[in-house]
Amino acid sequence: MKSSFEKTYPNITRWVDQHAGWIEIGYDEDSPLSSFIRALDCGGTFWEGKDSYETIDEALQDLNAGLVAVFKEIYGE
């Protein structure tokens, strides 16, 4: 049975659906940021990952885990 994105990455789902944030994946040569994956909202960048990952899934897992601290900072959870 395949698992859904929502079940695999609940914090990313919450970031996009409830917080109205977005994520960026990939490199932007014109940006001062060197991270491969980022979580942003209208206030700017809230979380940045490492410069590189072995897989995209590893990057998504890191983002999902990193958003726990972001939610704690924003919502006090």
PQR file with spaces between the fields and no chain letter, atoms N, CA, C, O and H, PARSE charges and radii, in Angstrom:
ATOM       1  N    MET     1       0.833   -1.173    0.000 -0.4000 1.5000
ATOM       2  CA   MET     1       0.000    0.000    0.000 -0.0000 2.0000
ATOM       3  C    MET     1       0.885    1.248    0.000  0.5500 1.7000
ATOM       4  O    MET     1       1.831    1.342    0.783 -0.5500 1.4000
ATOM       5  N    LYS     2       0.581    2.189   -0.867 -0.4000 1.5000
ATOM       6  CA   LYS     2       1.331    3.434   -0.944 -0.0000 2.0000
ATOM       7  C    LYS     2       0.869    4.378    0.145  0.5500 1.7000
ATOM       8  O    LYS     2      -0.319    4.446    0.462 -0.5500 1.4000
ATOM       9  H    LYS     2      -0.187    2.113   -1.503  0.4000 1.0000
ATOM      10  N    SER     3       1.813    5.103    0.714 -0.4000 1.5000
ATOM      11  CA   SER     3       1.440    6.101    1.709 -0.0000 2.0000
ATOM      12  C    SER     3       1.292    7.452    1.011  0.5500 1.7000
ATOM      13  O    SER     3       1.926    7.709   -0.013 -0.5500 1.4000
ATOM      14  H    SER     3       2.777    5.047    0.456  0.4000 1.0000
ATOM      15  N    SER     4       0.466    8.289    1.568 -0.4000 1.5000
ATOM      16  CA   SER     4       0.243    9.592    0.975 -0.0000 2.0000
ATOM      17  C    SER     4       1.325   10.573    1.424  0.5500 1.7000
ATOM      18  O    SER     4       1.988   10.365    2.440 -0.5500 1.4000
ATOM      19  H    SER     4      -0.049    8.080    2.399  0.4000 1.0000
ATOM      20  N    PHE     5       1.485   11.619    0.664 -0.4000 1.5000
ATOM      21  CA   PHE     5       2.430   12.674    1.021 -0.0000 2.0000
ATOM      22  C    PHE     5       2.054   13.256    2.378  0.5500 1.7000
ATOM      23  O    PHE     5       2.923   13.519    3.209 -0.5500 1.4000
ATOM      24  H    PHE     5       0.946   11.787   -0.161  0.4000 1.0000
ATOM      25  N    GLU     6       0.775   13.454    2.596 -0.4000 1.5000
ATOM      26  CA   GLU     6       0.286   14.040    3.845 -0.0000 2.0000
ATOM      27  C    GLU     6       0.673   13.213    5.061  0.5500 1.7000
ATOM      28  O    GLU     6       1.014   13.772    6.104 -0.5500 1.4000
ATOM      29  H    GLU     6       0.069   13.240    1.921  0.4000 1.0000
ATOM      30  N    LYS     7       0.625   11.895    4.944 -0.4000 1.5000
ATOM      31  CA   LYS     7       0.999   11.026    6.061 -0.0000 2.0000
ATOM      32  C    LYS     7       2.512   10.949    6.232  0.5500 1.7000
ATOM      33  O    LYS     7       3.014   10.880    7.354 -0.5500 1.4000
ATOM      34  H    LYS     7       0.348   11.442    4.097  0.4000 1.0000
ATOM      35  N    THR     8       3.227   10.961    5.129 -0.4000 1.5000
ATOM      36  CA   THR     8       4.685   10.862    5.182 -0.0000 2.0000
ATOM      37  C    THR     8       5.318   12.159    5.666  0.5500 1.7000
ATOM      38  O    THR     8       6.303   12.133    6.404 -0.5500 1.4000
ATOM      39  H    THR     8       2.820   11.017    4.217  0.4000 1.0000
ATOM      40  N    TYR     9       4.758   13.290    5.254 -0.4000 1.5000
ATOM      41  CA   TYR     9       5.316   14.605    5.582 -0.0000 2.0000
ATOM      42  C    TYR     9       4.231   15.510    6.171  0.5500 1.7000
ATOM      43  O    TYR     9       3.825   16.479    5.529 -0.5500 1.4000
ATOM      44  H    TYR     9       3.958   13.311    4.655  0.4000 1.0000
ATOM      45  N    PRO    10       3.758   15.207    7.377 -0.5600 1.5000
ATOM      46  CA   PRO    10       2.649   15.989    7.940  0.2800 2.0000
ATOM      47  C    PRO    10       3.001   17.449    8.215  0.5500 1.7000
ATOM      48  O    PRO    10       2.138   18.320    8.100 -0.5500 1.4000
ATOM      49  N    ASN    11       4.236   17.726    8.571 -0.4000 1.5000
ATOM      50  CA   ASN    11       4.610   19.112    8.864 -0.0000 2.0000
ATOM      51  C    ASN    11       4.726   19.954    7.600  0.5500 1.7000
ATOM      52  O    ASN    11       4.389   21.138    7.614 -0.5500 1.4000
ATOM      53  H    ASN    11       4.937   17.018    8.664  0.4000 1.0000
ATOM      54  N    ILE    12       5.192   19.364    6.520 -0.4000 1.5000
ATOM      55  CA   ILE    12       5.228   20.079    5.246 -0.0000 2.0000
ATOM      56  C    ILE    12       3.805   20.373    4.795  0.5500 1.7000
ATOM      57  O    ILE    12       3.507   21.474    4.330 -0.5500 1.4000
ATOM      58  H    ILE    12       5.465   18.403    6.509  0.4000 1.0000
ATOM      59  N    THR    13       2.935   19.391    4.933 -0.4000 1.5000
ATOM      60  CA   THR    13       1.534   19.566    4.561 -0.0000 2.0000
ATOM      61  C    THR    13       0.912   20.699    5.363  0.5500 1.7000
ATOM      62  O    THR    13       0.208   21.542    4.807 -0.5500 1.4000
ATOM      63  H    THR    13       3.177   18.497    5.310  0.4000 1.0000
ATOM      64  N    ARG    14       1.167   20.722    6.659 -0.4000 1.5000
ATOM      65  CA   ARG    14       0.633   21.787    7.507 -0.0000 2.0000
ATOM      66  C    ARG    14       1.200   23.138    7.099  0.5500 1.7000
ATOM      67  O    ARG    14       0.470   24.128    7.056 -0.5500 1.4000
ATOM      68  H    ARG    14       1.739   20.038    7.110  0.4000 1.0000
ATOM      69  N    TRP    15       2.486   23.189    6.801 -0.4000 1.5000
ATOM      70  CA   TRP    15       3.118   24.441    6.400 -0.0000 2.0000
ATOM      71  C    TRP    15       2.417   25.034    5.181  0.5500 1.7000
ATOM      72  O    TRP    15       2.169   26.238    5.128 -0.5500 1.4000
ATOM      73  H    TRP    15       3.079   22.384    6.836  0.4000 1.0000
ATOM      74  N    VAL    16       2.107   24.205    4.222 -0.4000 1.5000
ATOM      75  CA   VAL    16       1.499   24.674    2.976 -0.0000 2.0000
ATOM      76  C    VAL    16      -0.004   24.908    3.131  0.5500 1.7000
ATOM      77  O    VAL    16      -0.516   25.946    2.711 -0.5500 1.4000
ATOM      78  H    VAL    16       2.309   23.227    4.265  0.4000 1.0000
ATOM      79  N    ASP    17      -0.714   23.949    3.731 -0.4000 1.5000
ATOM      80  CA   ASP    17      -2.174   24.026    3.806 -0.0000 2.0000
ATOM      81  C    ASP    17      -2.687   24.978    4.879  0.5500 1.7000
ATOM      82  O    ASP    17      -3.598   25.763    4.617 -0.5500 1.4000
ATOM      83  H    ASP    17      -0.298   23.106    4.071  0.4000 1.0000
ATOM      84  N    GLN    18      -2.127   24.923    6.067 -0.4000 1.5000
ATOM      85  CA   GLN    18      -2.662   25.710    7.177 -0.0000 2.0000
ATOM      86  C    GLN    18      -1.918   27.025    7.391  0.5500 1.7000
ATOM      87  O    GLN    18      -2.532   28.035    7.735 -0.5500 1.4000
ATOM      88  H    GLN    18      -1.387   24.285    6.280  0.4000 1.0000
ATOM      89  N    HIS    19      -0.636   27.021    7.198 -0.4000 1.5000
ATOM      90  CA   HIS    19       0.161   28.222    7.438 -0.0000 2.0000
ATOM      91  C    HIS    19       0.223   29.119    6.202  0.5500 1.7000
ATOM      92  O    HIS    19       0.598   30.287    6.305 -0.5500 1.4000
ATOM      93  H    HIS    19      -0.137   26.200    6.919  0.4000 1.0000
ATOM      94  N    ALA    20      -0.137   28.591    5.051 -0.4000 1.5000
ATOM      95  CA   ALA    20      -0.071   29.322    3.772 -0.0000 2.0000
ATOM      96  C    ALA    20       1.370   29.659    3.385  0.5500 1.7000
ATOM      97  O    ALA    20       1.635   30.680    2.751 -0.5500 1.4000
ATOM      98  H    ALA    20      -0.442   27.642    4.967  0.4000 1.0000
ATOM      99  N    GLY    21       2.290   28.784    3.778 -0.4000 1.5000
ATOM     100  CA   GLY    21       3.679   28.937    3.375 -0.0000 2.0000
ATOM     101  C    GLY    21       3.941   28.150    2.104  0.5500 1.7000
ATOM     102  O    GLY    21       3.033   27.530    1.550 -0.5500 1.4000
ATOM     103  H    GLY    21       2.075   27.954    4.294  0.4000 1.0000
ATOM     104  N    TRP    22       5.156   28.175    1.654 -0.4000 1.5000
ATOM     105  CA   TRP    22       5.538   27.379    0.503 -0.0000 2.0000
ATOM     106  C    TRP    22       6.951   26.868    0.704  0.5500 1.7000
ATOM     107  O    TRP    22       7.675   27.321    1.590 -0.5500 1.4000
ATOM     108  H    TRP    22       5.893   28.678    2.104  0.4000 1.0000
ATOM     109  N    ILE    23       7.329   25.914   -0.137 -0.4000 1.5000
ATOM     110  CA   ILE    23       8.683   25.384   -0.080 -0.0000 2.0000
ATOM     111  C    ILE    23       9.329   25.576   -1.444  0.5500 1.7000
ATOM     112  O    ILE    23       8.654   25.614   -2.473 -0.5500 1.4000
ATOM     113  H    ILE    23       6.741   25.546   -0.857  0.4000 1.0000
ATOM     114  N    GLU    24      10.620   25.693   -1.425 -0.4000 1.5000
ATOM     115  CA   GLU    24      11.407   25.757   -2.649 -0.0000 2.0000
ATOM     116  C    GLU    24      12.401   24.618   -2.612  0.5500 1.7000
ATOM     117  O    GLU    24      13.048   24.367   -1.595 -0.5500 1.4000
ATOM     118  H    GLU    24      11.167   25.662   -0.588  0.4000 1.0000
ATOM     119  N    ILE    25      12.512   23.938   -3.729 -0.4000 1.5000
ATOM     120  CA   ILE    25      13.463   22.837   -3.857 -0.0000 2.0000
ATOM     121  C    ILE    25      14.324   23.117   -5.075  0.5500 1.7000
ATOM     122  O    ILE    25      13.817   23.401   -6.160 -0.5500 1.4000
ATOM     123  H    ILE    25      11.987   24.141   -4.555  0.4000 1.0000
ATOM     124  N    GLY    26      15.613   23.034   -4.886 -0.4000 1.5000
ATOM     125  CA   GLY    26      16.526   23.236   -5.993 -0.0000 2.0000
ATOM     126  C    GLY    26      17.436   24.425   -5.748  0.5500 1.7000
ATOM     127  O    GLY    26      17.393   25.056   -4.692 -0.5500 1.4000
ATOM     128  H    GLY    26      16.025   22.803   -4.004  0.4000 1.0000
ATOM     129  N    TYR    27      18.255   24.717   -6.739 -0.4000 1.5000
ATOM     130  CA   TYR    27      19.255   25.771   -6.620 -0.0000 2.0000
ATOM     131  C    TYR    27      18.854   26.966   -7.475  0.5500 1.7000
ATOM     132  O    TYR    27      18.303   26.808   -8.564 -0.5500 1.4000
ATOM     133  H    TYR    27      18.290   24.205   -7.597  0.4000 1.0000
ATOM     134  N    ASP    28      19.135   28.144   -6.976 -0.4000 1.5000
ATOM     135  CA   ASP    28      18.896   29.379   -7.697 -0.0000 2.0000
ATOM     136  C    ASP    28      20.212   30.143   -7.712  0.5500 1.7000
ATOM     137  O    ASP    28      20.639   30.687   -6.694 -0.5500 1.4000
ATOM     138  H    ASP    28      19.583   28.272   -6.091  0.4000 1.0000
ATOM     139  N    GLU    29      20.838   30.176   -8.853 -0.4000 1.5000
ATOM     140  CA   GLU    29      22.159   30.800   -8.955 -0.0000 2.0000
ATOM     141  C    GLU    29      22.122   32.299   -8.655  0.5500 1.7000
ATOM     142  O    GLU    29      23.145   32.879   -8.291 -0.5500 1.4000
ATOM     143  H    GLU    29      20.491   29.734   -9.680  0.4000 1.0000
ATOM     144  N    ASP    30      20.955   32.932   -8.803 -0.4000 1.5000
ATOM     145  CA   ASP    30      20.833   34.363   -8.549 -0.0000 2.0000
ATOM     146  C    ASP    30      20.507   34.683   -7.093  0.5500 1.7000
ATOM     147  O    ASP    30      20.410   35.852   -6.721 -0.5500 1.4000
ATOM     148  H    ASP    30      20.124   32.461   -9.098  0.4000 1.0000
ATOM     149  N    SER    31      20.340   33.667   -6.281 -0.4000 1.5000
ATOM     150  CA   SER    31      19.971   33.858   -4.884 -0.0000 2.0000
ATOM     151  C    SER    31      21.206   33.807   -3.991  0.5500 1.7000
ATOM     152  O    SER    31      22.156   33.082   -4.287 -0.5500 1.4000
ATOM     153  H    SER    31      20.419   32.717   -6.582  0.4000 1.0000
ATOM     154  N    PRO    32      21.199   34.568   -2.904 -0.5600 1.5000
ATOM     155  CA   PRO    32      22.309   34.467   -1.957  0.2800 2.0000
ATOM     156  C    PRO    32      22.242   33.186   -1.117  0.5500 1.7000
ATOM     157  O    PRO    32      23.206   32.840   -0.435 -0.5500 1.4000
ATOM     158  N    LEU    33      21.104   32.483   -1.168 -0.4000 1.5000
ATOM     159  CA   LEU    33      20.947   31.242   -0.404 -0.0000 2.0000
ATOM     160  C    LEU    33      21.579   30.087   -1.169  0.5500 1.7000
ATOM     161  O    LEU    33      21.436   29.984   -2.387 -0.5500 1.4000
ATOM     162  H    LEU    33      20.321   32.764   -1.723  0.4000 1.0000
ATOM     163  N    SER    34      22.276   29.225   -0.446 -0.4000 1.5000
ATOM     164  CA   SER    34      22.907   28.079   -1.100 -0.0000 2.0000
ATOM     165  C    SER    34      22.205   26.768   -0.754  0.5500 1.7000
ATOM     166  O    SER    34      22.591   25.712   -1.253 -0.5500 1.4000
ATOM     167  H    SER    34      22.392   29.309    0.543  0.4000 1.0000
ATOM     168  N    SER    35      21.189   26.825    0.085 -0.4000 1.5000
ATOM     169  CA   SER    35      20.507   25.604    0.512 -0.0000 2.0000
ATOM     170  C    SER    35      19.717   24.990   -0.646  0.5500 1.7000
ATOM     171  O    SER    35      19.255   25.693   -1.544 -0.5500 1.4000
ATOM     172  H    SER    35      20.876   27.684    0.491  0.4000 1.0000
ATOM     173  N    PHE    36      19.577   23.678   -0.604 -0.4000 1.5000
ATOM     174  CA   PHE    36      18.841   22.953   -1.640 -0.0000 2.0000
ATOM     175  C    PHE    36      17.335   23.032   -1.417  0.5500 1.7000
ATOM     176  O    PHE    36      16.569   22.978   -2.379 -0.5500 1.4000
ATOM     177  H    PHE    36      19.953   23.107    0.126  0.4000 1.0000
ATOM     178  N    ILE    37      16.896   23.160   -0.159 -0.4000 1.5000
ATOM     179  CA   ILE    37      15.468   23.168    0.159 -0.0000 2.0000
ATOM     180  C    ILE    37      15.216   24.221    1.237  0.5500 1.7000
ATOM     181  O    ILE    37      16.020   24.401    2.151 -0.5500 1.4000
ATOM     182  H    ILE    37      17.518   23.204    0.622  0.4000 1.0000
ATOM     183  N    ARG    38      14.069   24.919    1.107 -0.4000 1.5000
ATOM     184  CA   ARG    38      13.745   26.023    2.004 -0.0000 2.0000
ATOM     185  C    ARG    38      12.253   26.070    2.280  0.5500 1.7000
ATOM     186  O    ARG    38      11.450   25.646    1.449 -0.5500 1.4000
ATOM     187  H    ARG    38      13.416   24.773    0.364  0.4000 1.0000
ATOM     188  N    ALA    39      11.877   26.586    3.451 -0.4000 1.5000
ATOM     189  CA   ALA    39      10.477   26.851    3.794 -0.0000 2.0000
ATOM     190  C    ALA    39      10.316   28.355    3.954  0.5500 1.7000
ATOM     191  O    ALA    39      11.048   28.985    4.717 -0.5500 1.4000
ATOM     192  H    ALA    39      12.529   26.930    4.126  0.4000 1.0000
ATOM     193  N    LEU    40       9.356   28.928    3.234 -0.4000 1.5000
ATOM     194  CA   LEU    40       9.154   30.371    3.235 -0.0000 2.0000
ATOM     195  C    LEU    40       7.684   30.702    3.431  0.5500 1.7000
ATOM     196  O    LEU    40       6.802   29.868    3.228 -0.5500 1.4000
ATOM     197  H    LEU    40       8.761   28.416    2.615  0.4000 1.0000
ATOM     198  N    ASP    41       7.448   31.951    3.834 -0.4000 1.5000
ATOM     199  CA   ASP    41       6.100   32.503    3.792 -0.0000 2.0000
ATOM     200  C    ASP    41       6.250   33.982    3.470  0.5500 1.7000
ATOM     201  O    ASP    41       7.347   34.433    3.139 -0.5500 1.4000
ATOM     202  H    ASP    41       8.165   32.629    3.998  0.4000 1.0000
ATOM     203  N    CYS    42       5.174   34.737    3.560 -0.4000 1.5000
ATOM     204  CA   CYS    42       5.246   36.149    3.161 -0.0000 2.0000
ATOM     205  C    CYS    42       6.234   36.943    4.014  0.5500 1.7000
ATOM     206  O    CYS    42       6.629   38.043    3.628 -0.5500 1.4000
ATOM     207  H    CYS    42       4.283   34.371    3.829  0.4000 1.0000
ATOM     208  N    GLY    43       6.637   36.409    5.161 -0.4000 1.5000
ATOM     209  CA   GLY    43       7.618   37.069    6.015 -0.0000 2.0000
ATOM     210  C    GLY    43       9.055   36.749    5.672  0.5500 1.7000
ATOM     211  O    GLY    43       9.971   37.347    6.236 -0.5500 1.4000
ATOM     212  H    GLY    43       6.315   35.515    5.474  0.4000 1.0000
ATOM     213  N    GLY    44       9.271   35.821    4.764 -0.4000 1.5000
ATOM     214  CA   GLY    44      10.631   35.470    4.354 -0.0000 2.0000
ATOM     215  C    GLY    44      10.940   33.999    4.565  0.5500 1.7000
ATOM     216  O    GLY    44      10.041   33.159    4.619 -0.5500 1.4000
ATOM     217  H    GLY    44       8.527   35.335    4.306  0.4000 1.0000
ATOM     218  N    THR    45      12.214   33.704    4.682 -0.4000 1.5000
ATOM     219  CA   THR    45      12.686   32.334    4.836 -0.0000 2.0000
ATOM     220  C    THR    45      12.663   31.962    6.317  0.5500 1.7000
ATOM     221  O    THR    45      13.273   32.639    7.145 -0.5500 1.4000
ATOM     222  H    THR    45      12.944   34.386    4.638  0.4000 1.0000
ATOM     223  N    PHE    46      11.954   30.879    6.641 -0.4000 1.5000
ATOM     224  CA   PHE    46      11.872   30.415    8.028 -0.0000 2.0000
ATOM     225  C    PHE    46      12.785   29.230    8.300  0.5500 1.7000
ATOM     226  O    PHE    46      13.175   28.996    9.445 -0.5500 1.4000
ATOM     227  H    PHE    46      11.458   30.329    5.969  0.4000 1.0000
ATOM     228  N    TRP    47      13.126   28.491    7.272 -0.4000 1.5000
ATOM     229  CA   TRP    47      13.975   27.312    7.467 -0.0000 2.0000
ATOM     230  C    TRP    47      14.758   27.075    6.193  0.5500 1.7000
ATOM     231  O    TRP    47      14.226   27.185    5.089 -0.5500 1.4000
ATOM     232  H    TRP    47      12.809   28.681    6.342  0.4000 1.0000
ATOM     233  N    GLU    48      16.044   26.743    6.362 -0.4000 1.5000
ATOM     234  CA   GLU    48      16.905   26.383    5.239 -0.0000 2.0000
ATOM     235  C    GLU    48      17.567   25.051    5.529  0.5500 1.7000
ATOM     236  O    GLU    48      18.033   24.806    6.642 -0.5500 1.4000
ATOM     237  H    GLU    48      16.476   26.653    7.260  0.4000 1.0000
ATOM     238  N    GLY    49      17.604   24.209    4.543 -0.4000 1.5000
ATOM     239  CA   GLY    49      18.270   22.922    4.678 -0.0000 2.0000
ATOM     240  C    GLY    49      19.744   23.027    4.333  0.5500 1.7000
ATOM     241  O    GLY    49      20.312   24.115    4.238 -0.5500 1.4000
ATOM     242  H    GLY    49      17.225   24.407    3.639  0.4000 1.0000
ATOM     243  N    LYS    50      20.338   21.867    4.149 -0.4000 1.5000
ATOM     244  CA   LYS    50      21.753   21.791    3.802 -0.0000 2.0000
ATOM     245  C    LYS    50      21.954   22.178    2.335  0.5500 1.7000
ATOM     246  O    LYS    50      20.992   22.331    1.582 -0.5500 1.4000
ATOM     247  H    LYS    50      19.876   20.984    4.226  0.4000 1.0000
ATOM     248  N    ASP    51      23.189   22.329    1.956 -0.4000 1.5000
ATOM     249  CA   ASP    51      23.513   22.681    0.571 -0.0000 2.0000
ATOM     250  C    ASP    51      23.248   21.539   -0.398  0.5500 1.7000
ATOM     251  O    ASP    51      22.982   21.778   -1.576 -0.5500 1.4000
ATOM     252  H    ASP    51      23.970   22.205    2.568  0.4000 1.0000
ATOM     253  N    SER    52      23.317   20.297    0.084 -0.4000 1.5000
ATOM     254  CA   SER    52      23.051   19.158   -0.798 -0.0000 2.0000
ATOM     255  C    SER    52      22.572   17.963    0.018  0.5500 1.7000
ATOM     256  O    SER    52      22.806   17.868    1.223 -0.5500 1.4000
ATOM     257  H    SER    52      23.533   20.103    1.040  0.4000 1.0000
ATOM     258  N    TYR    53      21.902   17.068   -0.671 -0.4000 1.5000
ATOM     259  CA   TYR    53      21.363   15.832   -0.087 -0.0000 2.0000
ATOM     260  C    TYR    53      21.612   14.697   -1.066  0.5500 1.7000
ATOM     261  O    TYR    53      21.775   14.911   -2.268 -0.5500 1.4000
ATOM     262  H    TYR    53      21.711   17.146   -1.649  0.4000 1.0000
ATOM     263  N    GLU    54      21.639   13.497   -0.529 -0.4000 1.5000
ATOM     264  CA   GLU    54      21.798   12.320   -1.385 -0.0000 2.0000
ATOM     265  C    GLU    54      20.556   12.100   -2.256  0.5500 1.7000
ATOM     266  O    GLU    54      20.663   11.706   -3.418 -0.5500 1.4000
ATOM     267  H    GLU    54      21.507   13.323    0.447  0.4000 1.0000
ATOM     268  N    THR    55      19.370   12.361   -1.675 -0.4000 1.5000
ATOM     269  CA   THR    55      18.109   12.159   -2.395 -0.0000 2.0000
ATOM     270  C    THR    55      17.142   13.302   -2.064  0.5500 1.7000
ATOM     271  O    THR    55      17.313   13.995   -1.061 -0.5500 1.4000
ATOM     272  H    THR    55      19.283   12.681   -0.732  0.4000 1.0000
ATOM     273  N    ILE    56      16.149   13.487   -2.892 -0.4000 1.5000
ATOM     274  CA   ILE    56      15.105   14.470   -2.610 -0.0000 2.0000
ATOM     275  C    ILE    56      14.309   14.033   -1.388  0.5500 1.7000
ATOM     276  O    ILE    56      13.897   14.875   -0.590 -0.5500 1.4000
ATOM     277  H    ILE    56      16.010   12.924   -3.707  0.4000 1.0000
ATOM     278  N    ASP    57      14.087   12.743   -1.229 -0.4000 1.5000
ATOM     279  CA   ASP    57      13.375   12.254   -0.050 -0.0000 2.0000
ATOM     280  C    ASP    57      14.113   12.637    1.229  0.5500 1.7000
ATOM     281  O    ASP    57      13.478   13.015    2.213 -0.5500 1.4000
ATOM     282  H    ASP    57      14.422   12.058   -1.877  0.4000 1.0000
ATOM     283  N    GLU    58      15.434   12.546    1.232 -0.4000 1.5000
ATOM     284  CA   GLU    58      16.222   12.946    2.401 -0.0000 2.0000
ATOM     285  C    GLU    58      16.025   14.437    2.680  0.5500 1.7000
ATOM     286  O    GLU    58      15.921   14.839    3.838 -0.5500 1.4000
ATOM     287  H    GLU    58      15.950   12.239    0.432  0.4000 1.0000
ATOM     288  N    ALA    59      15.974   15.243    1.649 -0.4000 1.5000
ATOM     289  CA   ALA    59      15.741   16.681    1.816 -0.0000 2.0000
ATOM     290  C    ALA    59      14.353   16.934    2.388  0.5500 1.7000
ATOM     291  O    ALA    59      14.195   17.771    3.277 -0.5500 1.4000
ATOM     292  H    ALA    59      16.059   14.916    0.707  0.4000 1.0000
ATOM     293  N    LEU    60      13.350   16.225    1.892 -0.4000 1.5000
ATOM     294  CA   LEU    60      11.986   16.395    2.401 -0.0000 2.0000
ATOM     295  C    LEU    60      11.875   15.940    3.858  0.5500 1.7000
ATOM     296  O    LEU    60      11.172   16.566    4.651 -0.5500 1.4000
ATOM     297  H    LEU    60      13.478   15.545    1.170  0.4000 1.0000
ATOM     298  N    GLN    61      12.558   14.868    4.207 -0.4000 1.5000
ATOM     299  CA   GLN    61      12.555   14.404    5.593 -0.0000 2.0000
ATOM     300  C    GLN    61      13.190   15.448    6.512  0.5500 1.7000
ATOM     301  O    GLN    61      12.693   15.696    7.611 -0.5500 1.4000
ATOM     302  H    GLN    61      13.130   14.360    3.563  0.4000 1.0000
ATOM     303  N    ASP    62      14.283   16.056    6.064 -0.4000 1.5000
ATOM     304  CA   ASP    62      14.950   17.087    6.847 -0.0000 2.0000
ATOM     305  C    ASP    62      14.029   18.297    7.026  0.5500 1.7000
ATOM     306  O    ASP    62      13.933   18.845    8.124 -0.5500 1.4000
ATOM     307  H    ASP    62      14.687   15.855    5.172  0.4000 1.0000
ATOM     308  N    LEU    63      13.360   18.711    5.966 -0.4000 1.5000
ATOM     309  CA   LEU    63      12.415   19.821    6.046 -0.0000 2.0000
ATOM     310  C    LEU    63      11.277   19.490    6.996  0.5500 1.7000
ATOM     311  O    LEU    63      10.923   20.306    7.847 -0.5500 1.4000
ATOM     312  H    LEU    63      13.437   18.266    5.074  0.4000 1.0000
ATOM     313  N    ASN    64      10.705   18.316    6.863 -0.4000 1.5000
ATOM     314  CA   ASN    64       9.594   17.904    7.728 -0.0000 2.0000
ATOM     315  C    ASN    64       9.999   17.970    9.197  0.5500 1.7000
ATOM     316  O    ASN    64       9.232   18.448   10.032 -0.5500 1.4000
ATOM     317  H    ASN    64      10.993   17.652    6.171  0.4000 1.0000
ATOM     318  N    ALA    65      11.198   17.493    9.513 -0.4000 1.5000
ATOM     319  CA   ALA    65      11.703   17.537   10.886 -0.0000 2.0000
ATOM     320  C    ALA    65      12.013   18.974   11.309  0.5500 1.7000
ATOM     321  O    ALA    65      11.737   19.349   12.449 -0.5500 1.4000
ATOM     322  H    ALA    65      11.821   17.105    8.834  0.4000 1.0000
ATOM     323  N    GLY    66      12.572   19.768   10.427 -0.4000 1.5000
ATOM     324  CA   GLY    66      12.928   21.138   10.742 -0.0000 2.0000
ATOM     325  C    GLY    66      11.733   22.034   11.014  0.5500 1.7000
ATOM     326  O    GLY    66      11.837   23.004   11.764 -0.5500 1.4000
ATOM     327  H    GLY    66      12.796   19.463    9.502  0.4000 1.0000
ATOM     328  N    LEU    67      10.614   21.714   10.415 -0.4000 1.5000
ATOM     329  CA   LEU    67       9.419   22.528   10.616 -0.0000 2.0000
ATOM     330  C    LEU    67       8.851   22.407   12.029  0.5500 1.7000
ATOM     331  O    LEU    67       8.080   23.266   12.456 -0.5500 1.4000
ATOM     332  H    LEU    67      10.530   20.925    9.806  0.4000 1.0000
ATOM     333  N    VAL    68       9.217   21.364   12.753 -0.4000 1.5000
ATOM     334  CA   VAL    68       8.776   21.234   14.152 -0.0000 2.0000
ATOM     335  C    VAL    68       9.246   22.455   14.944  0.5500 1.7000
ATOM     336  O    VAL    68       8.462   23.050   15.684 -0.5500 1.4000
ATOM     337  H    VAL    68       9.844   20.666   12.406  0.4000 1.0000
ATOM     338  N    ALA    69      10.506   22.827   14.795 -0.4000 1.5000
ATOM     339  CA   ALA    69      11.053   23.991   15.512 -0.0000 2.0000
ATOM     340  C    ALA    69      10.418   25.285   15.004  0.5500 1.7000
ATOM     341  O    ALA    69      10.201   26.215   15.782 -0.5500 1.4000
ATOM     342  H    ALA    69      11.142   22.343   14.194  0.4000 1.0000
ATOM     343  N    VAL    70      10.125   25.351   13.728 -0.4000 1.5000
ATOM     344  CA   VAL    70       9.483   26.544   13.168 -0.0000 2.0000
ATOM     345  C    VAL    70       8.097   26.734   13.764  0.5500 1.7000
ATOM     346  O    VAL    70       7.730   27.845   14.148 -0.5500 1.4000
ATOM     347  H    VAL    70      10.301   24.596   13.096  0.4000 1.0000
ATOM     348  N    PHE    71       7.324   25.650   13.844 -0.4000 1.5000
ATOM     349  CA   PHE    71       5.981   25.745   14.437 -0.0000 2.0000
ATOM     350  C    PHE    71       6.070   26.130   15.912  0.5500 1.7000
ATOM     351  O    PHE    71       5.231   26.876   16.418 -0.5500 1.4000
ATOM     352  H    PHE    71       7.623   24.748   13.532  0.4000 1.0000
ATOM     353  N    LYS    72       7.080   25.624   16.590 -0.4000 1.5000
ATOM     354  CA   LYS    72       7.263   25.970   18.012 -0.0000 2.0000
ATOM     355  C    LYS    72       7.543   27.468   18.145  0.5500 1.7000
ATOM     356  O    LYS    72       7.007   28.131   19.033 -0.5500 1.4000
ATOM     357  H    LYS    72       7.762   25.019   16.180  0.4000 1.0000
ATOM     358  N    GLU    73       8.382   27.989   17.258 -0.4000 1.5000
ATOM     359  CA   GLU    73       8.730   29.407   17.283 -0.0000 2.0000
ATOM     360  C    GLU    73       7.515   30.291   16.945  0.5500 1.7000
ATOM     361  O    GLU    73       7.290   31.315   17.590 -0.5500 1.4000
ATOM     362  H    GLU    73       8.817   27.450   16.537  0.4000 1.0000
ATOM     363  N    ILE    74       6.757   29.895   15.953 -0.4000 1.5000
ATOM     364  CA   ILE    74       5.624   30.713   15.499 -0.0000 2.0000
ATOM     365  C    ILE    74       4.417   30.587   16.417  0.5500 1.7000
ATOM     366  O    ILE    74       3.826   31.583   16.834 -0.5500 1.4000
ATOM     367  H    ILE    74       6.940   29.064   15.429  0.4000 1.0000
ATOM     368  N    TYR    75       4.059   29.336   16.726 -0.4000 1.5000
ATOM     369  CA   TYR    75       2.806   29.071   17.447 -0.0000 2.0000
ATOM     370  C    TYR    75       3.003   28.664   18.911  0.5500 1.7000
ATOM     371  O    TYR    75       2.028   28.487   19.642 -0.5500 1.4000
ATOM     372  H    TYR    75       4.539   28.526   16.387  0.4000 1.0000
ATOM     373  N    GLY    76       4.251   28.517   19.337 -0.4000 1.5000
ATOM     374  CA   GLY    76       4.521   28.126   20.703 -0.0000 2.0000
ATOM     375  C    GLY    76       4.178   26.686   21.020  0.5500 1.7000
ATOM     376  O    GLY    76       3.934   26.343   22.177 -0.5500 1.4000
ATOM     377  H    GLY    76       5.043   28.661   18.744  0.4000 1.0000
ATOM     378  N    GLU    77       4.158   25.845   20.008 -0.4000 1.5000
ATOM     379  CA   GLU    77       3.797   24.425   20.200 -0.0000 2.0000
ATOM     380  C    GLU    77       5.027   23.592   20.471  0.5500 1.7000
ATOM     381  O    GLU    77       4.923   22.380   20.657 -0.5500 1.4000
ATOM     382  H    GLU    77       4.356   26.124   19.069  0.4000 1.0000
